[in-house]
Amino acid sequence: MVQPIVVAHDLTKIYGDGDTATEALSGVTFTIDPGEFVVLLGPSGSGKTTLLNQIGALEPATSGSLTVNGVEIAGMSDEDRTEFRRSTVGFVFQFYNLVPTLTAHENVALIAEITGDDAEARSDCKLEEVGLTDRAGHFPGQMSGGQQQRVAVARGIVKDPPLLLCDEPTGALDLETGRTILDLLKSTTQGEDRTVFLVTHNSTIAEMADRVIRLRDGRIVGDDVNLAPTPAAELRW
C-alpha cells in the first residue's frame, strides 16, 4: 500500500491576535500520494502560499496536524525544520531567487554542497537535465527569464527531493517559456516518484495537472482528479 507523501488534517493558520486576527487557513484536510503533479488553484488571498509554506515547514501551523514524507511537522524546532527542508523539500519560486554574483553552475552547486557528496557532478547532471549545459558558466544577468527559471528548477531538484514545491513558477514568464517550464516540472515526476505541488491562480495551468485542489478563503472547495491532463505545449492563457 502506497503511503501518502502529504497528510493534512484540520490544518489552521491564524495571523495576528484579537480583533486583528486573520484566518488564512481554516480546517484544511487532504492527502497527496507520491508521484502526483498537483496544482493548488485559487485567487489571490485564498491561502495558497500559506499552505505551501506549511508543507515546506517555512512556518508553523496554529492548529491541526501535517505529516510530510512520514514526518510530523507540528511541534518541530527551528533546527529540525531546517534539516527537514534540506533533506525532503525542493523549492521553485516565481522570481527565481538566484544569487546574481554566482554562475548557473555555482547557484545549483550552492545547494548541492549542503545536501550530499559529489556536488559538482550532481550540479552538472541537473543542469544537463534542464537543458542548460551550455549556460553553466553564465551569470543570471546574462540569461533570459526562462533560462534563469530552469536554473532554479535544477537547484530545486539537485538534492533529489521527494517533494518539489512551486509558487507561481511561470508568473514572470511569457506563454511559450511558461509552457517549457511546466513541461520540465511535469517531467520531474516521471520515474522518480517525485511529487510536484504547484501553486497558481491561473486556471489554465490546472488543465495539465494530475489533480487539482481548489482553495478559497482558506478552505478547500474542490479536489478533482484529472484523468486526461493536457500537455503543456497545448496550454493557452
N, C-alpha and C positions, 0 to 999 in steps of 0.2 A: 504494500500500500504506500503510495506517494505521500510524503509529509509536506504540508504547505510550507512555503518559504516565509509567508507573512500571515499572521493571525491577529486581527484586531477585534477586541470585544468591548463595546460600550465606551469607546475612546472619546474623551472630552478634553478640550483645551480652552481655558479661560485666561484672558489677558486683563490685568488690572484688578481693582478691588471695589467693592461697594457700588455706588451709583455709576462709576466709570467702567465697570467690568464689561468685557465683550467676550461672548462665547463664540470662538472661531470654529470649534468642532463640538458637535453635540450628539453623543451616543453612537459613534460610528462603529459599525461591525461588519467585517468581511474577511475572507481568506483568499490568498493567491498561491497558485501552485508553481513549482519550478518550471522554467522554460516558456512561460507565458509572456506575450507582449501586451501589456495592459496600458490603456490610456485612461487617465483620470481627467474627466471633462467637466468644465464648469465656468461660469462667468467670473469676472474679477470680483474678489471679495467673498467667494464661496467657501474658502478654506483649503483650496488645493495645495498651495505652498506650505501651509501649516501642516497638513497631513504628510506631505513629503518630508518635511523637517522632522516629524515624529518618527517616521520609518527609518530615516537616516541617522537617528539618535543625535540630532543637532540641538534639540531642546526637549525637556521633559513634558509629559502629559500632566494634566491636572488630576484626572482620574481615569479608570478603565485599565485594561491590560493590552499589551502589544508584544508579540513574540516574533522575532525576525531570525530566520535560519536557526531556529531552535533555542534562541537566546531571549530571555525576558528583558525588555528594555527598561521597564519601570523600575525605579529604585537604583539604577546604575550610578556609580560615582562618575565624576568627570573623567577620571583616568580610564575607567572601564569603557566609557563612551568613546573616547579617543581610540582605544585599542579595537573596539568593535568596528568603528568606521574604517580603520586601517586594514582590517582583515576581511571584512564582509561586504562593504558597500563602495561602489564607484559613483561618481557624480559627474553630470554634464549640465552646464548652465547656459542660459541664453547668451550671455556676454563673454563666454569663453574663459575669462579669468586666467589667461596665460601671463607668465612673467615676461614683460617686454624686453628685458635685457638678456634673456636666455633664448637659445635656438629652439627649434621644434624638438630636436632630439633631447636637448637638456631639460625642456619642460616636462617631457614624458619620463626621462630618467630621474627627475627630482622625486617623483612618486615611486618609481621602480626601486630606487635605492633604499627606501624605508619600508619596503614590503617584501623583501626577499633577496636571494642571490641572483647573480647573472643579470644585473640591472641593465648593462649596456646591450646585451644580446636581446633581452626581452623588449627593450625600448625599440631597437631596430625592427624586431618582429612585428610589433604593433603598428609602427609607422608604415611598414610594408602592407599590413593588413588593411589600413585605411587609405592606401594608395599615395603615400607621401614620402617614399624613399628619396626621391629627387629633391625634396624640400627640407630634408633633415637638418641641414646647416643654415637654414634661413631663420631670421628673427620674425616675430609676429607682425611687425610693421612692414615686412617685405612680402606678406602673404595676403591673399583675399580673405574675406569673411568666411567663406566656405572652407578654405584650407585651414584657417585658424580653428574652426569648429571641428574639423577632422582631427586636428592635433588634440583638441580637448577630449574627443571620443577615445583616441589612443591612450591618453593619460588616464581616462576613466576605467579602461579595461586592462591596463598593463599589469595590474595585480591579480587579474582573472577573478574578479569578484562574482559571487553567485547572484548579486542583485545590483543593477545599474539604475540609478535614479536620475531622471532627466527633467529639468524645469524649463519649459518653453524653449527647447533647443533649436527650433527653427524660427523663433520670433524675430531675429535680426537678419534673416536671410531672404533672398528672393525665391520665387517659386521653384525654379529649376534646381538651385543649390539646396533648397529645403528638401526637395524630393531625394536628392543624393544622400543627405544626412539621415533622413528617415529610413531609406533603404539600408544604409550602413548599420543603423541601430537595430533594425529588424534582423539583419543577418547575424548579429552577435548572439542571438538566442538559439541559432541553429546548431545542433550537435554539441552544445556546451551546457545545456540545462541552465543557462543564464536567464534570469528574469529581467525584463525591462519594464520599468514603471515610469511612464511619461506623462507629465502634467501639461495641459494645454487648455486654452479657451476656444481653440479652432475645431469646430465640429467635423470639418472635412478630414482632418488627420485621424479622427476616430475610425474612419472607414477602413483603415489598414490594420487596425488592432485585432488581436485575438479576442479581446474582451474590453468592454467599455464600462467604467464606473462613473456615474454622473453624481456630481456634488452640487448642492445648492444650500446656501445659508447654513453651512456647517453640517448638513445631513446628507446621507446617501439617498438619492431619489430615483436611481436606476442602476441596474447591474446586469449587463447583457453580454452573452457570448456571440461572437461574430463567426459564423460557420464558413463564410466566403470573404475573407479580407481582400480589399482592393490593393493591388500592387502600388507601391509608392509612385512609380512612373505615371500612373493614370490619375493621380490626385489632381484636383483643380480647386484653387481657393483665391 
